[in-house]
Amino acid sequence: MAESDTTRSTESWTGGVCGAPVAGQLAATPERVTVEIVSDLEGIRALTPDYVHLYQVTGNALPYATQEWHLAWCEHLLSRAPHISQRPLFCVLRNDDGTCVAIMPLIFTHRRLGPLKVGTLALVGADASLTEMRNPLIEPGYERATVRALYERLATIPGWDWIQWNGVGGALAEALSLETSPQWYETLDDYELDLPAAWPQLLATLGRNMELHTLRAKMPFGPVHEDRFVSRLPRAFLFDVCERLAARDAVRVFQLRIADTVVASRIGFAIGDSLYLYHSGFDPAWARYAVMTTLMAEVVRYAIASGLSSVNLSLVGELSKLRWRPRRVDFYSALVHRDSVRSRLACGAFRLVVSGSSPRQRLLRRLLRARSDWN
């Protein structure tokens, strides 16, 4: 039984404008930057030195911002549907001395709905909740310069109507507010556990929460988690991205064994000085023994012993996460349409379609979804 701790996708729509990011996070905007376009896999592979540089200057701790994730996603999950075509449009931004200051991994999607053609741009990760956050790599202080240069360059590229920014961090969200006119529609809550120097210090803060969770785990009912890897393509993607990240020792698979049987398991990604916890699963026959609680405690002990500074518990504030008293980090989503009447109308129609609940609107949402054949 596969289990995902993420029950809300970055594709879900709330139907209104959510809270915009709080201003005041950005440093002063430095010099102008130039934009290079990379539109094939070989070009993305050649960006390894730039990715490595950005890992260092950004302190990236998300697997979704890595080159390995981007390459595996493009190789496995670009849409193959007849009415939807997709291609990479990665934008590499450099300062005056040629140093890479940002990589914006955009996907250009063309949709055909009868006589209507719509072009959109979005960050890598429009999938069935495999990619939980899409915040790109931008050197701190270059957010506004990046957004400004990006939109100036994209204005010269025909065929797109709007950019959908899903799950971006506060600094980029503020830059978007300052340099464009975004329509904010969703805030995602990520939960990060800052680690003390030793396990007893953390254990002392949990109080009765651990006991209450054990009681909850013994109940004969509970939340149902969708199996994200029931079909071929998501499984192939997962194996591929794990193999790529394992080449730099970034993959961890945590298993709880009772006798010779694995009763609980969780994938983790050691990125920077943080451990990101990905999808998990457990044997339902052992659910009443709180096997996932036990495994989680051992994972946190491992992270502390390894000298990591934090454990990212991923999205959604479930009780199983909140009992650890993590720090909440907000990620924001917005639409920014092109400066034309056609694009404004198309973007407005898109908002109406995805925010409604009528049978016709639900059907149109399915047609608009840029998803591969998952079988």
C-alpha positions as CSV (number, residue, x, y, z in Angstrom):
1,M,0.0,0.0,0.0
2,A,1.7,3.2,-1.1
3,E,1.1,6.3,0.9
4,S,1.7,10.0,0.0
5,D,1.9,12.6,2.7
6,T,1.0,15.2,0.1
7,T,-2.8,15.4,-0.3
8,R,-3.0,18.7,-2.1
9,S,-1.4,19.2,-5.5
10,T,0.1,22.5,-6.7
11,E,-2.4,22.1,-9.6
12,S,-5.4,22.5,-7.4
13,W,-7.3,25.8,-7.7
14,T,-8.9,27.6,-4.8
15,G,-11.2,29.8,-6.9
16,G,-10.0,33.1,-5.6
17,V,-7.0,35.2,-4.8
18,C,-5.1,34.0,-1.8
19,G,-2.8,36.0,0.4
20,A,0.0,37.6,-1.6
21,P,3.6,37.3,-0.2
22,V,4.7,39.6,2.5
23,A,6.9,42.4,1.1
24,G,10.3,43.3,2.4
25,Q,12.3,40.1,1.9
26,L,14.3,41.2,-1.2
27,A,17.8,42.6,-1.2
28,A,18.7,45.4,-3.5
29,T,18.5,44.6,-7.2
30,P,22.0,44.3,-8.7
31,E,23.1,44.9,-12.3
32,R,21.1,43.7,-15.3
33,V,21.4,40.1,-16.4
34,T,21.2,38.4,-19.8
35,V,19.1,35.4,-20.7
36,E,20.1,32.3,-22.7
37,I,17.4,29.8,-23.9
38,V,18.0,26.1,-23.7
39,S,15.4,23.9,-25.4
40,D,16.8,20.4,-25.6
41,L,18.1,17.7,-23.2
42,E,21.7,18.0,-24.3
43,G,21.7,21.6,-23.5
44,I,20.2,21.0,-20.1
45,R,22.9,18.3,-19.4
46,A,25.6,20.8,-20.3
47,L,24.4,23.1,-17.5
48,T,25.9,21.0,-14.8
49,P,28.5,23.6,-13.7
50,D,25.8,26.2,-13.5
51,Y,23.5,24.0,-11.4
52,V,26.4,23.2,-9.0
53,H,27.2,26.9,-8.6
54,L,23.6,27.7,-7.8
55,Y,23.3,24.8,-5.3
56,Q,26.2,26.5,-3.4
57,V,25.0,30.1,-3.5
58,T,21.3,29.4,-2.8
59,G,21.8,26.6,-0.2
60,N,19.1,24.6,-2.1
61,A,17.5,21.9,0.0
62,L,14.8,20.8,-2.5
63,P,15.2,17.7,-4.8
64,Y,12.8,19.3,-7.2
65,A,15.2,22.1,-8.1
66,T,18.1,19.8,-9.0
67,Q,19.3,19.1,-12.5
68,E,18.7,15.4,-12.0
69,W,15.0,16.0,-11.3
70,H,14.6,18.3,-14.3
71,L,16.3,15.9,-16.7
72,A,14.3,12.9,-15.5
73,W,11.1,14.8,-15.7
74,C,11.7,16.0,-19.2
75,E,12.7,12.5,-20.3
76,H,9.7,10.7,-18.8
77,L,6.8,13.1,-18.2
78,L,6.6,15.6,-21.1
79,S,3.0,15.2,-22.4
80,R,2.3,12.7,-25.2
81,A,-1.4,13.5,-25.5
82,P,-2.5,14.3,-29.1
83,H,-4.1,17.7,-28.1
84,I,-1.2,18.8,-26.0
85,S,2.5,19.2,-26.9
86,Q,5.3,20.2,-24.5
87,R,8.9,21.2,-24.9
88,P,11.6,22.5,-22.5
89,L,12.3,26.3,-22.5
90,F,14.9,26.6,-19.8
91,C,16.1,30.2,-19.3
92,V,19.6,30.6,-18.0
93,L,20.4,34.0,-16.6
94,R,24.0,35.4,-16.3
95,N,25.5,38.5,-14.9
96,D,28.0,40.8,-16.6
97,D,31.0,38.4,-15.9
98,G,29.1,35.4,-17.2
99,T,28.3,33.8,-13.9
100,C,25.0,32.0,-13.8
101,V,22.6,33.7,-11.3
102,A,19.4,31.8,-12.1
103,I,18.0,28.8,-14.0
104,M,14.3,29.1,-14.7
105,P,13.2,25.6,-15.9
106,L,10.1,26.4,-17.9
107,I,8.0,24.1,-20.0
108,F,6.2,25.5,-23.0
109,T,2.8,23.8,-23.5
110,H,0.6,24.1,-26.5
111,R,-3.0,23.1,-26.1
112,R,-5.6,22.7,-28.9
113,L,-9.3,22.7,-28.0
114,G,-11.1,22.5,-31.3
115,P,-10.3,25.7,-33.2
116,L,-8.8,27.3,-30.1
117,K,-5.0,27.2,-29.5
118,V,-3.5,28.2,-26.2
119,G,0.2,28.5,-25.2
120,T,1.3,28.5,-21.6
121,L,4.6,28.5,-19.7
122,A,5.1,26.9,-16.3
123,L,7.9,25.6,-14.2
124,V,8.8,21.9,-14.5
125,G,6.5,19.8,-12.4
126,A,2.9,19.7,-13.9
127,D,2.4,16.0,-12.8
128,A,0.3,13.8,-10.6
129,S,1.8,15.1,-7.3
130,L,5.3,13.7,-8.0
131,T,6.8,17.2,-7.9
132,E,5.6,18.9,-4.8
133,M,7.3,22.3,-5.1
134,R,8.7,24.1,-8.1
135,N,10.8,26.9,-6.7
136,P,13.7,27.6,-9.1
137,L,17.3,28.3,-8.4
138,I,18.0,32.0,-8.1
139,E,21.0,33.6,-6.4
140,P,19.8,35.7,-3.5
141,G,19.6,39.4,-4.5
142,Y,19.0,38.6,-8.2
143,E,15.3,37.9,-8.0
144,R,14.0,41.2,-9.4
145,A,16.7,41.4,-12.1
146,T,15.8,37.8,-13.0
147,V,12.1,38.4,-13.3
148,R,12.6,41.6,-15.3
149,A,15.1,40.1,-17.7
150,L,13.0,37.0,-18.1
151,Y,9.9,38.8,-19.1
152,E,11.8,41.1,-21.5
153,R,13.2,38.0,-23.2
154,L,9.9,36.0,-23.2
155,A,8.2,39.0,-24.8
156,T,10.2,38.2,-28.0
157,I,8.9,34.6,-28.1
158,P,5.5,34.2,-29.8
159,G,2.8,31.7,-28.9
160,W,2.4,31.9,-25.2
161,D,-0.5,33.6,-23.4
162,W,0.4,33.3,-19.7
163,I,2.9,31.9,-17.2
164,Q,1.6,29.8,-14.3
165,W,3.9,30.1,-11.4
166,N,3.2,27.2,-9.1
167,G,4.7,26.8,-5.6
168,V,7.4,29.5,-5.6
169,G,9.2,30.9,-2.6
170,G,8.7,34.2,-0.9
171,A,11.6,36.1,-2.5
172,L,10.6,35.2,-6.1
173,A,6.9,35.8,-5.3
174,E,7.8,39.3,-4.0
175,A,9.8,40.0,-7.2
176,L,6.9,38.9,-9.3
177,S,4.7,41.4,-7.4
178,L,7.2,44.2,-7.9
179,E,7.9,43.5,-11.6
180,T,4.6,42.1,-13.0
181,S,0.9,42.0,-12.2
182,P,0.4,38.5,-10.8
183,Q,-3.0,37.0,-9.9
184,W,-2.4,35.1,-6.8
185,Y,-4.6,32.1,-6.2
186,E,-3.0,29.6,-3.8
187,T,-0.6,29.3,-0.9
188,L,1.1,26.0,-0.1
189,D,2.4,25.2,3.4
190,D,5.6,23.3,3.6
191,Y,6.8,22.1,7.0
192,E,10.4,22.0,8.0
193,L,11.8,20.6,11.3
194,D,14.9,22.4,12.5
195,L,17.1,19.9,14.3
196,P,18.9,20.3,17.6
197,A,22.4,18.9,18.2
198,A,21.1,15.7,19.9
199,W,18.0,13.5,19.9
200,P,17.1,13.9,23.6
201,Q,16.7,17.6,23.1
202,L,14.1,17.0,20.4
203,L,12.4,14.2,22.2
204,A,11.9,16.4,25.3
205,T,9.8,18.8,23.2
206,L,7.3,16.3,21.9
207,G,5.4,15.8,25.2
208,R,2.2,13.8,24.9
209,N,1.9,14.3,21.1
210,M,3.7,11.0,20.4
211,E,1.4,9.1,22.7
212,L,-1.7,10.6,21.1
213,H,-0.5,9.7,17.7
214,T,0.0,6.1,18.8
215,L,-3.6,6.1,20.0
216,R,-4.8,7.5,16.7
217,A,-2.8,4.9,14.7
218,K,-4.7,2.1,16.5
219,M,-8.1,3.4,15.2
220,P,-9.7,1.2,12.5
221,F,-10.1,4.2,10.2
222,G,-8.0,7.1,8.9
223,P,-7.1,9.2,5.9
224,V,-6.9,7.5,2.5
225,H,-3.7,8.2,0.5
226,E,-3.7,7.9,-3.3
227,D,-1.1,5.6,-4.8
228,R,1.0,7.9,-7.0
229,F,3.0,5.1,-8.5
230,V,0.3,2.6,-9.6
231,S,1.1,3.0,-13.3
232,R,4.3,2.6,-15.4
233,L,5.5,6.2,-16.1
234,P,5.5,7.5,-12.6
235,R,7.4,4.4,-11.5
236,A,9.9,4.7,-14.3
237,F,10.4,8.4,-13.4
238,L,11.0,7.6,-9.7
239,F,13.5,4.9,-10.4
240,D,15.3,7.1,-12.9
241,V,15.5,10.3,-10.7
242,C,16.6,8.2,-7.7
243,E,19.4,6.6,-9.8
244,R,20.5,10.0,-10.9
245,L,20.5,11.5,-7.4
246,A,22.1,8.4,-5.9
247,A,25.2,9.1,-8.2
248,R,25.9,12.0,-5.8
249,D,24.8,10.1,-2.7
250,A,21.6,12.1,-2.2
251,V,19.1,9.2,-1.9
252,R,18.1,7.5,1.3
253,V,15.5,4.7,1.6
254,F,14.4,4.2,5.2
255,Q,12.9,0.8,6.1
256,L,11.4,-0.5,9.4
257,R,11.8,-4.3,9.7
258,I,10.1,-6.7,12.0
259,A,11.8,-10.0,11.9
260,D,12.5,-10.4,8.1
261,T,9.5,-8.3,7.0
262,V,9.7,-4.7,5.9
263,V,6.5,-3.1,7.4
264,A,7.2,0.6,6.7
265,S,9.3,2.5,4.2
266,R,10.0,6.1,3.2
267,I,12.2,7.7,0.5
268,G,14.4,10.6,1.5
269,F,16.6,13.0,-0.4
270,A,19.7,14.5,1.3
271,I,20.0,17.8,-0.4
272,G,22.4,20.4,1.0
273,D,22.3,20.2,4.8
274,S,18.6,19.1,4.9
275,L,16.8,15.8,4.5
276,Y,13.7,16.0,2.4
277,L,11.1,13.3,3.1
278,Y,9.3,12.0,0.0
279,H,6.6,9.4,-0.5
280,S,6.1,6.6,2.0
281,G,4.3,3.3,2.5
282,F,3.4,0.8,5.2
283,D,1.8,-2.6,5.6
284,P,-1.8,-2.0,6.7
285,A,-1.6,-5.2,8.9
286,W,0.9,-3.3,11.1
287,A,-0.9,0.1,11.1
288,R,-2.3,-0.2,14.6
289,Y,1.3,-0.6,15.9
290,A,2.2,2.9,14.7
291,V,5.0,1.7,12.4
292,M,5.2,5.0,10.5
293,T,5.6,6.9,13.8
294,T,8.4,4.6,14.8
295,L,10.1,4.9,11.4
296,M,9.8,8.7,11.4
297,A,11.4,8.9,14.8
298,E,14.3,6.8,13.6
299,V,14.6,9.0,10.5
300,V,14.9,12.1,12.6
301,R,17.5,10.4,14.8
302,Y,19.5,9.5,11.7
303,A,19.3,13.1,10.4
304,I,20.6,14.4,13.7
305,A,23.4,11.8,13.9
306,S,24.4,12.8,10.3
307,G,24.9,16.4,11.3
308,L,22.0,17.7,9.1
309,S,20.3,20.9,10.1
310,S,16.7,20.2,9.2
311,V,14.2,17.6,8.0
312,N,11.6,18.8,5.4
313,L,8.3,17.1,6.2
314,S,6.9,18.2,2.8
315,L,3.5,19.8,2.2
316,V,0.2,19.7,4.1
317,G,-0.1,20.3,7.8
318,E,-1.3,16.8,8.9
319,L,-1.3,15.8,12.5
320,S,1.5,13.3,11.9
321,K,3.7,16.3,10.9
322,L,2.5,19.0,13.2
323,R,3.2,17.0,16.3
324,W,6.9,17.5,15.7
325,R,6.3,21.3,15.9
326,P,7.9,22.1,12.6
327,R,8.4,25.6,11.1
328,R,6.0,26.5,8.3
329,V,7.3,27.8,5.0
330,D,4.9,29.3,2.5
331,F,5.1,28.8,-1.2
332,Y,2.9,30.8,-3.6
333,S,1.1,30.3,-6.9
334,A,0.1,32.9,-9.5
335,L,-0.9,33.6,-13.1
336,V,0.8,36.3,-15.1
337,H,-0.7,36.9,-18.6
338,R,1.0,38.4,-21.6
339,D,0.3,42.0,-22.3
340,S,-2.3,41.5,-25.0
341,V,-6.1,41.5,-25.2
342,R,-6.1,37.9,-26.5
343,S,-3.9,36.7,-23.6
344,R,-5.9,38.5,-21.0
345,L,-9.2,37.0,-22.3
346,A,-7.7,33.5,-22.6
347,C,-6.2,33.7,-19.1
348,G,-9.5,35.0,-17.7
349,A,-11.3,32.1,-19.3
350,F,-8.8,29.7,-17.9
351,R,-9.4,31.0,-14.4
352,L,-13.2,30.6,-14.8
353,V,-12.8,27.0,-16.0
354,V,-10.5,25.8,-13.3
355,S,-12.3,27.6,-10.5
356,G,-15.8,26.2,-11.3
357,S,-17.5,23.0,-10.3
358,S,-20.1,22.4,-13.1
359,P,-19.8,19.2,-15.1
360,R,-18.7,21.2,-18.2
361,Q,-16.0,23.0,-16.2
362,R,-14.7,19.7,-14.8
363,L,-14.5,18.2,-18.3
364,L,-12.6,21.2,-19.6
365,R,-10.2,20.9,-16.6
366,R,-9.4,17.3,-17.7
367,L,-8.8,18.4,-21.3
368,L,-6.5,21.3,-20.2
369,R,-4.4,19.1,-17.9
370,A,-1.0,18.6,-19.5
371,R,-0.4,15.1,-18.4
372,S,1.4,12.2,-20.1
373,D,-0.2,8.8,-20.7
374,W,0.5,7.4,-17.2
375,N,0.1,3.7,-18.2
